[in-house]
């Protein structure tokens, strides 16, 4: 199933209205959240413009889901301030809930109800006016009309994803919070899903999306990287890569796995990872990396410096960030409740 129009380009996403108004869908500063002694979100500030597709990246357990739940009023922040859709995230959470669509990591609809029955139930919860028309509109918008009588439990991952998105949209929200929405979905369904996201963003809907797929991150207008509650980098893909300043070399030749094992023991080498038929060798200190690889830059290997990719940067940030579930500012602690990502 193809959607009706083409997605916008990340470089040209801002509508003239959004640029003229300069308004923000999300504008929060210094948000904090603890679970017992664990500081899950630390002084996190984030600004997202209306009509923007904003990617939210980070390893599992880094506070991404906790942050999303604070935004939509499902969790209350311990400290910090800000607005979501112009409403105070601390004191006006009930108003925010009615203007936000939240798509969770796991499929959370009724598997013994049909697609249409699920959408009708959600429309009832939101007290949607002209409910039948709203359900039919959602079915047609997401290409579900031909399957409306099919039980949700019989759907494949891609079709369950469409149902979840349709349910998020049925009350016509202004902001969608999507938590790893394409996990376990095939590439074709993922591409169609992202086409639809760009269509909706072009119509003014705002998205905050968590993902572990680097190709999806590159489809976002801007993104942020959070590791164990701390915001480490944000901006366009180019901004994030430039902020980290990682230097990467591509190596080709025989027995690259053995070469990688040797390089990983060299000071100045932070990554040595296979990419297809080449090896990517990276480090944050260009001079130290040059010294480390100098003894290996001879036949039968070919070396060339390349721009660092988003995946190189992602792994570098992940490796360099301390795990606050192993230890926090109070020092090492015993295992404790762990809030999912």
C-alpha positions as CSV (number, residue, x, y, z in Angstrom):
1,X,0.0,0.0,0.0
2,X,1.4,3.4,-1.0
3,X,0.4,6.6,0.6
4,X,-0.9,9.4,-1.6
5,X,1.9,11.9,-1.6
6,X,5.7,12.2,-1.2
7,X,7.4,13.1,2.0
8,X,9.1,16.5,2.5
9,X,12.9,16.8,2.5
10,X,14.5,17.3,5.9
11,X,16.3,20.4,4.6
12,X,13.0,22.1,3.6
13,X,10.6,20.9,6.3
14,X,9.7,24.2,8.0
15,X,6.4,25.7,6.7
16,X,6.2,29.4,6.1
17,X,3.7,29.8,9.0
18,X,6.0,28.0,11.5
19,X,9.0,30.0,10.4
20,X,7.0,33.3,10.7
21,X,5.6,32.5,14.1
22,X,8.7,30.8,15.4
23,X,6.5,29.0,17.9
24,X,7.5,25.8,19.8
25,X,5.4,22.7,20.3
26,X,7.8,21.6,23.1
27,X,9.8,24.0,25.2
28,X,11.0,22.4,28.5
29,X,14.0,23.3,30.6
30,X,15.7,21.4,33.4
31,X,13.4,18.5,33.7
32,X,14.4,15.9,36.3
33,X,13.0,12.6,37.3
34,X,14.1,10.1,40.0
35,X,13.0,6.5,40.7
36,X,14.2,5.9,44.2
37,X,17.9,6.8,44.3
38,X,18.2,6.6,40.5
39,X,18.4,9.9,38.6
40,X,16.7,8.8,35.4
41,X,16.4,12.2,33.6
42,X,18.9,14.9,34.5
43,X,18.3,18.6,33.8
44,X,17.0,17.9,30.3
45,X,16.0,20.8,28.2
46,X,14.5,20.5,24.7
47,X,12.8,22.7,22.2
48,X,10.8,21.3,19.2
49,X,9.2,23.5,16.6
50,X,5.6,23.0,15.4
51,X,5.6,20.8,12.3
52,X,9.0,19.4,13.1
53,X,10.0,15.7,13.1
54,X,12.3,15.4,16.0
55,X,14.3,12.2,16.6
56,X,15.1,11.1,20.1
57,X,18.1,8.7,20.3
58,X,19.9,6.8,23.0
59,X,20.6,3.4,24.4
60,X,18.0,1.4,26.3
61,X,17.5,2.6,29.8
62,X,18.5,6.2,29.1
63,X,15.3,8.0,30.1
64,X,13.7,8.5,26.7
65,X,10.4,6.9,27.6
66,X,10.4,8.6,31.0
67,X,10.9,12.0,29.3
68,X,8.0,11.3,26.9
69,X,5.7,10.3,29.7
70,X,6.5,13.5,31.5
71,X,5.7,15.5,28.4
72,X,2.2,14.0,28.0
73,X,1.3,14.0,31.7
74,X,1.6,10.3,32.5
75,X,4.5,11.1,34.9
76,X,5.1,14.2,36.9
77,X,8.6,15.8,36.8
78,X,10.4,16.1,40.1
79,X,11.9,19.5,39.0
80,X,12.0,21.7,35.9
81,X,9.5,23.7,33.9
82,X,8.2,24.3,30.5
83,X,5.4,24.0,28.1
84,X,4.0,21.4,25.7
85,X,1.6,22.9,23.0
86,X,1.6,26.1,25.0
87,X,0.4,24.4,28.3
88,X,2.4,24.0,31.5
89,X,3.8,20.5,31.7
90,X,3.5,20.5,35.5
91,X,0.1,22.1,36.1
92,X,-1.8,21.5,32.9
93,X,-1.1,17.9,32.1
94,X,-4.8,17.0,31.7
95,X,-5.2,19.6,28.9
96,X,-2.0,18.3,27.2
97,X,-3.2,14.7,27.2
98,X,-6.2,15.6,25.1
99,X,-4.0,17.3,22.4
100,X,-1.3,14.6,22.2
101,X,-1.2,11.2,20.6
102,X,1.1,8.6,22.3
103,X,2.2,5.5,20.5
104,X,3.9,3.1,22.9
105,X,6.7,0.6,22.3
106,X,4.3,-2.4,22.4
107,X,1.0,-2.8,20.6
108,X,-1.5,-1.9,23.3
109,X,-4.9,-2.3,21.6
110,X,-7.6,-5.0,21.9
111,X,-6.7,-8.0,19.9
112,X,-10.2,-9.6,20.1
113,X,-11.7,-6.4,18.5
114,X,-11.6,-5.6,14.8
115,X,-9.7,-2.6,13.5
116,X,-12.8,-0.5,13.2
117,X,-14.0,-1.5,16.7
118,X,-10.6,-0.5,18.2
119,X,-10.8,2.9,16.5
120,X,-14.4,3.4,17.6
121,X,-13.4,2.5,21.2
122,X,-10.6,5.1,21.2
123,X,-12.9,7.7,19.6
124,X,-15.4,7.1,22.5
125,X,-12.6,7.6,25.1
126,X,-11.7,10.9,23.6
127,X,-15.4,11.9,23.1
128,X,-14.8,12.5,19.4
129,X,-17.6,14.3,17.7
130,X,-19.1,12.6,14.6
131,X,-17.4,9.4,15.8
132,X,-18.4,7.2,12.8
133,X,-17.1,9.8,10.3
134,X,-13.9,10.1,12.3
135,X,-13.4,6.3,12.3
136,X,-14.0,6.1,8.6
137,X,-11.6,9.0,7.9
138,X,-8.9,7.3,10.0
139,X,-9.4,4.0,8.2
140,X,-9.0,5.6,4.8
141,X,-6.1,7.8,5.8
142,X,-4.0,4.9,6.9
143,X,-5.1,2.5,4.2
144,X,-7.1,0.3,6.6
145,X,-10.5,0.5,5.0
146,X,-10.2,-2.9,3.3
147,X,-9.3,-4.6,6.6
148,X,-11.6,-2.8,9.0
149,X,-13.4,-6.0,10.0
150,X,-10.2,-8.0,10.6
151,X,-9.3,-8.7,14.2
152,X,-6.4,-6.7,15.5
153,X,-4.8,-9.9,16.9
154,X,-4.6,-11.3,13.4
155,X,-2.6,-8.4,12.0
156,X,1.1,-8.5,11.0
157,X,3.5,-6.1,12.7
158,X,3.2,-3.5,9.9
159,X,-0.6,-3.5,10.0
160,X,-0.6,-3.3,13.8
161,X,1.6,-0.3,13.4
162,X,-0.9,1.4,11.1
163,X,-3.7,0.7,13.5
164,X,-1.8,2.2,16.4
165,X,-1.0,5.3,14.3
166,X,-4.6,5.6,13.2
167,X,-5.7,5.4,16.9
168,X,-3.2,8.1,17.8
169,X,-4.6,10.4,15.2
170,X,-8.4,9.9,15.6
171,X,-8.8,12.8,18.1
172,X,-6.8,15.1,15.8
173,X,-3.9,15.8,18.1
174,X,-1.3,18.5,17.5
175,X,1.7,16.4,18.7
176,X,2.5,12.8,18.3
177,X,4.9,11.0,20.7
178,X,6.1,7.8,19.1
179,X,8.2,5.4,21.1
180,X,10.2,3.1,18.9
181,X,7.2,2.8,16.5
182,X,8.8,0.6,13.9
183,X,10.6,-2.0,16.0
184,X,10.2,-5.4,14.4
185,X,8.6,-4.0,11.3
186,X,9.8,-4.9,7.8
187,X,11.7,-2.3,5.6
188,X,8.7,-1.7,3.2
189,X,6.3,-1.0,6.1
190,X,8.9,1.2,7.7
191,X,9.3,3.3,4.6
192,X,5.6,3.7,4.1
193,X,5.3,4.7,7.8
194,X,7.9,7.4,7.4
195,X,6.3,8.7,4.2
196,X,3.1,9.1,6.1
197,X,4.9,10.9,9.0
198,X,6.4,13.4,6.5
199,X,3.0,14.0,4.9
200,X,1.4,14.7,8.4
201,X,4.3,17.0,9.4
202,X,3.8,18.9,6.2
203,X,0.2,19.5,7.4
204,X,1.5,21.0,10.6
205,X,1.6,17.9,13.0
206,X,4.6,17.7,15.3
207,X,6.5,14.5,16.1
208,X,8.9,13.4,18.8
209,X,10.1,9.9,17.8
210,X,12.5,7.5,19.6
211,X,14.3,5.1,17.4
212,X,17.4,2.9,17.3
213,X,17.5,2.8,13.5
214,X,20.1,5.2,12.1
215,X,18.4,5.5,8.7
216,X,15.2,6.7,10.5
217,X,17.2,9.2,12.5
218,X,18.5,10.6,9.3
219,X,14.9,11.1,8.1
220,X,14.3,13.5,11.1
221,X,14.6,17.2,10.7
222,X,16.6,17.4,13.9
223,X,17.5,15.0,16.7
224,X,18.8,14.7,20.2
225,X,21.0,12.1,21.8
226,X,20.3,11.2,25.4
227,X,22.5,8.8,27.4
228,X,21.5,7.7,30.9
229,X,19.4,10.8,31.5
230,X,21.9,13.4,30.1
231,X,21.4,15.2,26.8
232,X,24.8,14.9,25.0
233,X,24.2,16.3,21.5
234,X,21.3,17.8,19.5
235,X,20.7,19.5,16.2
236,X,20.6,18.3,12.6
237,X,22.4,15.1,11.7
238,X,25.4,17.2,10.5
239,X,25.3,19.3,13.7
240,X,25.4,16.2,15.9
241,X,28.3,14.6,13.9
242,X,30.2,17.9,14.0
243,X,29.6,18.4,17.8
244,X,31.1,15.0,18.6
245,X,34.1,15.6,16.4
246,X,34.8,11.9,15.7
247,X,37.6,11.1,13.2
248,X,37.0,7.9,11.1
249,X,39.2,5.9,8.8
250,X,38.0,3.1,6.4
251,X,40.4,0.2,6.0
252,X,40.2,-2.5,3.3
253,X,42.4,-5.6,3.0
254,X,42.6,-9.2,4.2
255,X,41.8,-10.6,7.6
256,X,40.1,-7.4,8.9
257,X,38.8,-9.1,12.0
258,X,42.3,-9.9,13.2
259,X,43.3,-6.3,12.4
260,X,40.3,-4.9,14.4
261,X,41.3,-7.0,17.4
262,X,44.8,-5.6,17.4
263,X,43.7,-2.0,16.8
264,X,41.2,-2.1,19.7
265,X,44.2,-2.4,22.1
266,X,45.8,0.7,20.8
267,X,45.5,4.0,22.7
268,X,43.6,6.5,20.6
269,X,41.4,3.9,18.9
270,X,37.9,4.0,20.3
271,X,36.2,1.9,17.7
272,X,37.2,-0.7,15.1
273,X,34.0,-2.0,13.6
274,X,33.3,-4.0,10.4
275,X,31.2,-2.2,7.8
276,X,30.6,-4.6,4.9
277,X,34.0,-5.4,3.3
278,X,35.7,-2.5,5.2
279,X,36.7,-1.7,8.7
280,X,35.8,1.7,10.3
281,X,38.4,2.8,12.8
282,X,37.5,5.9,14.9
283,X,38.7,8.1,17.7
284,X,37.9,11.5,19.1
285,X,41.5,12.7,19.2
286,X,42.8,13.0,15.6
287,X,46.5,13.1,16.6
288,X,46.2,10.2,19.0
289,X,44.4,8.1,16.4
290,X,47.0,8.9,13.7
291,X,49.8,7.7,16.0
292,X,47.8,4.6,16.9
293,X,47.2,3.5,13.3
294,X,50.6,4.6,11.9
295,X,52.3,1.1,12.4
296,X,49.4,-0.5,10.5
297,X,49.3,1.8,7.5
298,X,51.2,-0.5,5.2
299,X,50.5,-3.3,2.7
300,X,48.3,-5.2,2.3
301,X,45.9,-2.6,3.8
302,X,44.4,0.5,2.2
303,X,43.5,3.4,4.5
304,X,41.4,6.4,3.7
305,X,39.9,9.0,6.0
306,X,36.1,9.3,5.6
307,X,33.3,11.4,7.2
308,X,32.0,9.9,10.4
309,X,28.5,8.5,10.0
310,X,25.7,8.8,12.5
311,X,26.1,5.2,13.6
312,X,29.8,5.8,14.3
313,X,28.8,8.8,16.4
314,X,26.0,6.9,18.1
315,X,28.3,4.1,19.2
316,X,31.0,6.6,20.4
317,X,28.5,8.5,22.5
318,X,27.0,5.2,23.9
319,X,30.5,3.9,24.8
320,X,31.6,7.1,26.4
321,X,28.5,7.7,28.6
322,X,28.6,6.3,32.2
323,X,25.6,4.1,33.0
324,X,23.7,5.7,35.8
325,X,22.1,2.4,36.7
326,X,25.5,1.0,37.7
327,X,26.4,4.1,39.7
328,X,25.1,7.6,40.2
329,X,26.2,10.6,42.2
330,X,25.7,8.6,45.4
331,X,28.1,6.0,44.2
332,X,27.5,2.3,43.4
333,X,24.2,0.9,44.5
334,X,22.4,-2.4,44.6
335,X,20.1,-3.3,41.7
336,X,16.9,-1.2,41.7
337,X,13.8,-0.7,39.7
338,X,14.7,0.2,36.2
339,X,12.4,2.4,34.2
340,X,12.3,1.3,30.5
341,X,14.4,3.6,28.2
